[in-house]
């Protein structure tokens, strides 16, 4: 499998997609393809994985932040929609992963398909990240200036 990836790099040396494939995939001792960062699952909050609800910490500190019932309701609705969409987006990402793996293990590898799937994987990851940022933005816009200041004090790594 490593030889196939190296051949691909030789065919497409300037391809950013080729570099992404090599960086995004690695081979274990059995020659299976794995992502260097495990795929996130909706129920997994372990370190190093994406969290399906990146703003749950705000709800945990609702008293300290002085959130109103209306704010709580809106935050919970945004969280629900985000989780629902995240499950769909992660399913798409996983589907693209298995399609790429199938293509890389096929007898005749089509570099154009590999590059297309790699691009779709990159876009799917970017979509997930953007959706999370948009949800966080919606929540932060619900907060008053004083609540945002408290949020920064409670959760920011950069004072």
Buried (B, 14 or more C-beta within 10 A) or exposed (E): EEEEBEEBBEEBEEBEBBBBBBEBBEEEEEEEBBEEEEEBBBEEBEEEEBBBBBBEEBBEBBEEBEBEEEBBEBBEEBBEEBEEBBEEBBEBBBEBBEBBBEBBEEEEBEBEBBBBBBBBBBEBBEBBEEBBEEBBEBBBEBBEEEBBEBBEEEEEEEE
